[in-house]
Amino acid sequence: MYCTYQDNQALANIFKQVKHVDEQILGFILKIFRKEQAQDCVGYLLDLGNQRLLEQQILQQGDYLKQVDKEQQLHDVRNNLKKITDVLQKIKDHDFNQIDYSSLENQKSLQDLIKYVKDNRQIIEFLEFLVHLTSIDVTLIQCGSNSLHILVQIKVDIRNKNFEYIKIENTSLIGANFVRCNLSGSQFNNVIISGMNLSGALLLNCKWNNLRIEPELKKLIGHNSQIDSVCFSPDGTTLASGSWDKSIRLWDVKTGQQKAKLDGHTNHVNSVFFSPDGNTLASGSYDYSIRLWDVQTRKKKAQFCGHTKAVLSVYFSPDGNTLASGSYDYSIRLWDIKTGQQKFKLDGHTNPVYSVCFSPDGNTLASGSVDKSIRLWDVKTGYQQAKLDGHSRCVNSVCIFSDGNTLASGSLDKSICLWDVKTGQQKAKLDGHSDRVWSVCFSPDGDILASGSDDNSIRLWDVRTGQQKAKLDGHTCQVRSVCFSPDGNKLASGSVDNTIHLRDIITRQQKTKQDGLSRYMNSGLVFPGENALASSRNDNSAYQWAVKIGQQKAELDSHSDIVWSVCFSPDGNILASRNDNESIRLWDVKTGQEIKLSDQNYKNCLMQFKTPLFLNNPLSKVSNYNTNFYISQQAIFQAQGALILKGEFINQYGIDLKTLFQQKGSLFLDSFLQKSN
């Protein structure tokens, strides 16, 4: 269902009726509704007895109207109530209270409506009134949800507002600025919260379910044909891509900008892979050759020839001394990087070899082939160790997790299989894709497996349970390659639609509890791309934590009073902390040593902190939370200093987002109250 132009005009005419309604009366009505516990707002207003009661109570509120004539006041109150009742009755029966106006199919009608209401203060006040009515009357939830969406779209200042117990569903609140708002008792269902700012908000006993929060996405455009392979550099700063346009491109991960274009292959580039030190990039092509590129100079270092057909896959050994290649000529070859000579030719597959992958110790090579099999090879001898059968069609991709015990394979049969490398037994089969699976990749911690498919989607799987955690859409054609960044925070994907998508991954579960805080954490935040968490505590010290493993890295002792806040510099190399007497200290993150005022580079270090560090105790002065920590081309989800007690924050895949809130600097009062008692 979608809105027609006539529907939109009719809705505009309905809202036109409240253009001259006194907004103070809206507040009085809300107060009386709550006092009388009215559940049917329209029915309540239509009742003559209630109308008289409302008139009396509104007139008793004092001089809300500066008129002496009581009869005139009564006339104005009745006229306002009649307009409000009439508008509510019409809106309740309108599509505005039935369908999601934020959906793509209704965007034209929404924009037309926004043009009409955005400059009228009374209509804006009425929209906010409709939002509050959702906490009272469940039959008005959709119109209240649409109203809140409009308020967000026209950037009405809704900071510091009280939105207790509102019920919002089936809408988008992308970029909503709820800084220091009271959202306690609120219920959100099927709401997009990407880019929402909840810094300093009060979130007590909320029930937010079926939340949709999209990973922050960059689209890298430059190739003019399909992309078959993507690979992160070991330091995570560069992404390489290989395409059918015969080129290789290097991209800056932070900015999404193209850093270099490597030309030389005379046919499709099927595979790219960085050496462990990040200095060399290998590429395999339909021109039968393998090329090595110097990443710094962007020049070709070497070329390996030997395959008699297209090279479909290349992969460096963990020590960087050997390169494996799989080919359309059915063979796998191992190359000595230093000499450029072929070390072994591994024969056994009866069809093209689409994928090769070394085990973490470098002693085993896995390969996947059109012959439906996966084979394990002894790298030292060149002999086949095992043959794994289970797929019913071509095996396009194989990937061994860093523990060396689990292998994942993706196939044209639309499935993904997990295998025990030691026994050769199939551990699990992951079904969900509706078309061929071209690529699989483990996250660095092994908890998540990403897969790319011809169904245009990327899926994230829980390796332990085999359950699908997320489905990432966005590509308009088949996804041929997926790759996690070394820190596991980003996922790159290459597609037949000629684009690369770079996403922040936010569905990761908390794995460890960080012990060591003697009382309670006052503030802490994780900066995108960093693997450290800063926390402050009441025993006068600041801590730096290794987020991935949850172990304390260093204790920084120098403050003589309570440390109220900590903050990383943009490059992550410096930590600043502030204590109760407002003194600021700077710390070298790598060494754990304080950067003293006498140090020559102290001034330059301090200049990195352009935002004030005066973040106060969240339990006493939440309103002082600074929310301007991030610089981005798009809105970033923020929740620094949000106070959370109990409640639910579940996304559409059933994943608890409290870990995300914690990573964004929220404070969970449950643990604080337990420690205080």
N, C-alpha and C positions, 0 to 999 in steps of 0.2 A: 504494500500500500504506500502511496506517496501523495504529497499535497499538491493540489492544483493551484493555479493562479487565483481562481475564484475563491478557493478555500482560504488562501492567504489574505486576499482582500477582505473577506468576511471576518477573519481573525483580527486584522488591523482595525476594522470598524468596531469590533467588540472592545478592544483595548482603548479605542478612542474615547469611550464612555468614561474612563477613569482619569482622563487628562486633567480634570479640575477637581478631583477628589482630594480632600484634605488628608495628607498622609498620616497626621496624628491619629485620626480615627482608625486607621488600619492597625496601629499599635494598640489602641484601646480594645478593638475587637479581638485581637490575639489574646490579650490579657484576660478578657471575659471568657473566651472559648476555653482557655486552660483552667480558669477558676471553676467554670460550670462543667468541665470535662465533656464538652461537646464532641461527638464523634461524627456527626453528619452536619457539616458546616452550612450547606445550602438549606437543608431541612430546618436547622435551627433558626436561620435568618428569615425563613418564610413564615415561621410561626408568629402570629400577631402578639401573643403574650410575650414571647422572647424579644420581639421588636420593641415593645414598650419598655421592657426591662433594660435593654441595650440603650435606648434613648435616655432613660433616667441616669444610668450609670455613667454614660459618656458626659452628660451635662453636669454630673456631680464631680467630674474630674477637675473642675476649676475653670479658669479663663483660657481654655485652649483656643477659644474664639474671642477676639477682643470687641465683642458687641455687647451693649447694655440691654438691648431689646431681647427679652427671653423668648418671645414668640418667633423672632427672626432666627435665634439660635436653634430653637426646636425645628424650625423649617429647614435650616441648613443641615442639621444632623439627619433628619428624615430623608432629605434629598440625597445625601451622601450614602446612607445605608441602602436606599433603593438602588442606586447605581451599582454599588458593590455587590448586592444580592443578585441583580440582573446579570452582571458580568460573570460572576461565579457560576450561575446557573447555565449560561450559554457556553462557557469554557468547559464545564464538566461534560457537556454533551458533544463537544467539538473534538476533531481529530487531535488537537493539541493535547488532549488528555488521553489519547488512545495510542499514538505512535511516537516513535523516537525521531524527533526533529533533527538530531545530530547525525543521523545516518547519511551516507553518501547520496542516496536517491532523493533525499529531501533538502539537499544543500541549496539549490536555487531558491526554493520557497523560504528557507531559513534566512538567507542573505537579504531577500526582499523585505522580510519581516524586521530584520535587524535595522535596516535603513530607516524604517518607520519609527522604531521605538528608541533608538540609541540616544537621541537628543532630548527626550522628554523625561524630566525628573520624576513626575508623578507615575508614569508607566513603569519606570525602573523601580520605584518604590513598591508598586503593585506586584511586579515580578518577584521581588524579594519576599513580599507578603505571601505569595503562592508557595515559595520554598518553605516558609515556616508552617504553612498549613499542612504540609506532608507529615509533620509530627503529631497532627491532631486527627486528620481525616484521611484514611487509607485510600479512599476513592479518588483522591486528587494527587496521587503520587506522581503520575506521568507528567501532568501539567507543571507540577512543582519542579520535577527533574528537568524538563525542557526549559523552564524559566531560569534555573541555575546555569544551564548550559549557555543560554543567551547572555546572562550577566558576565560569565567568564569570557565569552566571545567578544563582547564590547568593552571588556577590561574595566568593568565597574570595580571600585575599590571595596573589596569585601574583607579586608584584613581587620583583625581585632573584633570581629562580629561573633555573636552568640548564635550558633546553629545547633543547639542541643536537640537531640532526638529526631532530627530530620530523617526522612526516608527517601533515598534517591535510587533510581534504578533505570536501566536501559538508556544510558546517555553517555556522552563524552565530556569529561572535565579536564581535557588536556591543557596543561599550563595554568590551572586554577591556583590562585594565590591565597591560600588559607593561613597566612602567617599569623600566629598568635590567636587564631580562632578557637572557640570552644565547640568542639564537635562531639562532645561526650554523649554517649547513648545513641549516636547516629547509626543508621543502617544503610549500607551501600550494597547494591546487587547489580551485577553486570554493568559495571561502570569503568570506563577507560580513565586511568589516573596518571598516564604518562606525563612527565614534566610538572606534576603537581608540587607545590611548595607548602609543606606542612610545618615549617620551622617554628618552634615555639608553640605549636598547637596543643590543645588539651584533648586527649583521645582516651577518655575513660569509658570502659565497658562498651566499646564499639563492636558492631557486627558487620564487617565488610567482607562480602563473599563474591566469588566469581569476578574478581577484579581483573582488569586487563591492563597490563603495563608493558608497553613494547620496549624491547631492547633498543638502546640508542643506536641509530643506524646511519652509517655513511654509505653513499653510493659512489663508487669509483668508476668514472666513465672515461674511456680513452681508446680501448680496443674497438675495432670495427667489424669483428666477427666473434664467434662463440669462444668462451674461455674454458679450457679443459683442466687447468691446474692452477692452484694457488698455494703459496707456502710462506710462512712467517720466518723472518730471520731469528736466530737464537736469542737476540736481545729484545725481540718483539717490536722494534721500531720501524722495520721495513717489511713490506709485503711484496712478494714477487708473483707475477701471473704470466701464464703462457697461453697463447691464443692461436686460433686458426688463421689469424691475419699475419702469421709467420713471425710475430714479434714477441719479445719478453718485456714486461714493464715492471719497474720498481716504484712502489708507492710509500709515501710517508703515512704511517699508521695514525699519528695524532691529527694531522690536518686533512688526510685523504687526498693530498695533492700528489701528482705524478712527479717522481724524482728523476727517472731516466727511462729511456726506451732503448733496448738492446736489439739490434738488427744483425742478421747474419744467416739465419736458417732460411732455406729456400722452399720450405713447406710448413705445414701445420706444426706448432709446438705443442706437444701432448703432455709434457711433464716438466716441472721445475722443482728443484730441491736445494736448500742451503747446506753447506758444510757445517759441521759442529761449531767451528770458530767464527762462522758468519762471513768469512772473507771470500768464499768462492760459491758461485751458484752453478749448478749443473742443469742442463736442459736436454730433453730428448725430443726428436722430431720425426715427422713423416719423410724427411729427406735422408733417413737411415742413419743419421749421425748423432753423436752426443757432443755437446760443447760445454766447456768450463769457462766461466766468466769471472774476472776480477771485479768484486763488488765496488771497490773504491774507485778504480779507474774506469769501470764500465767497458773494459776491453776484453776480447777473447784471449784466454790463457792457453787453451789446448782444445784439440778436437780428436775424439775417439771414433774410429771407423772399424767395422767388423760385422755388424748386423747386415743381413741381406734384405731386410724389409724394415718397415717403420718401427721406431723406438717408441714404445707406449708408456714406459715407466722408468724413472731413475731414482736412486736412493743411496745416500751416503751411509757408511758404517759409522758406529758411534765414535771411533777414534779418528775418523776422517781420512783414513789411508786407502779405503776401498770404496769403489762405486759399483752398485749393482744396477743392471738394466734388463728390462723385459721387453720382448719384441714380438712383432707380428710374424717373425720367422720361427716361432714356437720355442725359441731358446732364451736362456738367461745367461748373461755374461757378467763376470766380476773383473773389474779393472783396477790396476795399481795406479793410484793418483800421482805418485812421484815419477814413475817411469812412463806412464801412459800405455803400458803393455797389458794385454789381456792375461789374467791369472787363471781363470777357469771358464769353461763353457758348460753350462748345466742343461742337459737334455733329459726329457722325460714327458713334458707336456705334449699333447697331441693336437693342440690348437694355440692360437696367439696368447701371449702372456700379458695380461692387462695391468698387473700390479705386483710390486715387490716391496718387501719390508724387512729390515734387520731386527733381530731381538736386541734388547738393551745391552747385553754383554758382547754382541757382535759375532757370536759363534753360530747363530742360526739365521737362515734367510727363509722367509715365507713368500710364496708366490701364488697368485690367483689367475685362472686361465679360462678361456672360452670352453675348454673341455670339461667344465663344471667342477673341477677339483681344485683343492688347495694342497700345495706340497711344501714340506719343510726340508731344508738342505743344510748339510754340515759345511760351513764356510771354509774350514781348514782343509777338508778333503775333497769337497765338491760332490760328495755322495748324497743321495736322497735318503732322508731319515724317516719320513712318513708321508702318507697320502690321506688327506681328509676329504671324505665324500659326504654329501648331505644336501647340497644345492641341486636344484633340478635344471638350472640354466647357467649361463656364463657367470663366472665370478669376476666382478669388475674391480674390487678393492679389498685389500687386506691391511690390517693394522694390528701390531702387537703392543700391548700396554707395557709401561715401563718396568713392571715387576717381572716381565718375561713369562708369566704364567697364562695369560689370557690373550686370545687372538680374536679379532672381529672380522667378519667378511660380509660384503654387500654384493648382491647378485641381481641379474635380470629377472629372477623369479620373484622379485619385489620384497624379498625377505633379507634379514640380517641374522647371521648366526654368530654365537659366541662359543669359542672352543678352548678346551684345556690343552695347552701346548705340550705339556709333559705326557699326557695319556692319549692325546689325539681324539678325545671324546667331545661330543657336542654338549655344551653346558646349557644353552638356551637358544631359542629362536624368537626373534623380535619381528612381529607382524604389525603393519600399520600403514606403510606406504601403499599407494594404489598403482604404482608403476615402478619401473626398474630403479634399483639402487646403484648409484654410480660411485659413491665415495663414502668412507667411514673414517672417523678420527676420534681417538680418546682424548678427554681433557687431561691435563697434566696430573691431576690427583686420581684419575681413573674412575671417578664417580659417575661421569657423564660420557655417553657416546653420542657423537653427532653423525647424522647421515644426510646425504643429499640425493635427490631422486628426480626422475623424469616426471613426477607429479607436481613439479615446480616448488616443492616444499623442502625445508630442512626440519629434521626432527631430532629432539634431544631425548635420550633414553637413560633411565636409571640402571646402571650396570648391575647393581646388586639384585634388584627386583625384576628387571626386564620390562618394567612399565614405562610407557611414554610419558615424559615430563612436560614436553612442550612441542608445539608445531609452529615453526616460524615461516610465515608467508612473506611475500614481497617481490620475489622474482616472477617474471611473466613467462619464463620458459624453463626448460629442464635445468636442474642444478647438477653440475658435473663434478664439483670439487668442494670439499669443506676442510677447514683447518683451524685448530685452536691456537691462540697465541701462547707463548711459553708460560705466561703467568695464569693462563686459563680464563682471563677476564674478557677476552674478545674472541669472536668467531668470524672467520672470513669464508665467503662462498663465491664461487664462480659459476656463471650460467651461460646457456645458449642465448640468453637475451643480451649478451655482450657486456654485461655489467658485473662488477664485483660488489657484494654487500659486506660491510664491516659492522658487526654488531657488538654491543656490550652485553655480556651474559649476566643476568641477574637472578637466575633461578637456582643458584647454588645454595645448598643447605649448610648451616653451621655444623662443623665437624667436631670442634673442641670447645671446651669451656676454659676461658682465660682466668686462672686463679692468680691471686696475689694482691688484689685490692683489699686493703684492710677495712675500709668502710664502704664508700660508694663512689661510683664514677660520676663526675660532674659534667664532663664534656669529652667528646672524642669523635674523630671523623676519619674516614678513609678517602683519600684522593684517588680519582680514577687513574688506573695504570700503576698505582703504587702497591707494594706488598707489605706495607707497614701500617700499624694502627697506633695512634697516639692517645694516651688516656691520662687523666689527672685524678688525684685522689686526696683524701683529707689528712694523710699522714705526712704532708709537706713534700712529696716527691712526685716527679713525673715519670711515667713508664713508656717505653717503646716496645711494641709487641710484634712478633713475626706472625702475621695473620694466618698464613697457610698452615702452620703447625701449632699455633697457639702457645708457643713457648716464649718466655721473657728473654729479650735480647740484652737489655742493659737497664740499669737503674741510674737515673740522673739526679744526684743529690746536691743541692746548693741553696734552695729556697729555705727561708727561715719561718715560713708561714704556710697556710693552706694554698695549694696550687689549684686555681679555679678553672684554668683553661689552657689548652695546648693547640698548636696549629702547625702543620707542615708548610714549608715554602713550596711554590709551584713546581720546582724541580725535585722536591722530595729530599734534598740533601741537608736541610736545616730544619730544626724543630724549635719553635718558640713556645715559652710558657709564661703564665702570669700568675702572681700570687695575690694574697689578700691586701697587701700594701701597695698594689698596682705596679710592682716592679716586673719588668720583662727580662727574661734571660734567653739567650740563643745557644743552641746545642748543635754540634756536628753529629749528624745521624750515624755516619759510618764508624766514628771513633767513640761516640758517647761523651766526648769532652765538651766543656762549655767554651763558647766563643766569647772571650773577654772584651771589654770596652777598649782595652789597650791594644787588641789585635788590629793589624793594619786593615783587614778586610771587614771589620765589624760593621762599618757604615753601609757598605755594599750589601752585606747580609741582611741588615735590618730593613733596607729599602725594598726587599722582596715581599715584605709583609705590608701590603697596601691597605689591608682592612684592619680595623682596630682589633686588639686581642682581648678587649675587656668584656669577656663573656662571663656573666655572673652565675651564681648558684641557681640552677633551673628550678629548684623547689621554692625559691623566694622571689626571684625576679625574672620570670620567663620572658617578659616583654622586652628585655634587653638583648635577646639573642640576635646576633648578626647573621644575616642570611645570604650575604653576597660573597660566597666563597668560590663560586664556579664561573668560568668563562667558557662559553660553548656557542656553537652556531645554532643550537636548538635548545629548547627548555629541558633541563635536567631535573629529575625527581629529587626533591630535597625534604629532609625531615630532621634537620639539626635542632636539637633541643626540644623536640616533641615529647610530651609526657604521656606515657601509655600505661594503662592499668587494665590487666585482663583483656577481654575482647578477642575478636578474630580478625585476621587480615589474610584472606585466602584468595589466591588467583584462580583463573578458570581451569587450571590443571590440578587443583587441589593442593598446591604447594603453599606452605605458610610463609608469608612475606615478612614476618617479624625479624628475620635475619637481615633482610634488606633495610628495614627501618633502623636496626641496630648499626649496620654499616654506615648509614647516613647520619648517625649521631643522635638517635632518639634515646631517651632514658626510660627504662622499664621500671615502674614504681613497685611492681610486685616484689622484686628482690630487695629494693631499698626498704620497703615497709617491714619485710621479714627481718632484715638486719637491725632495724630501729627498735623492734619489739624485744 
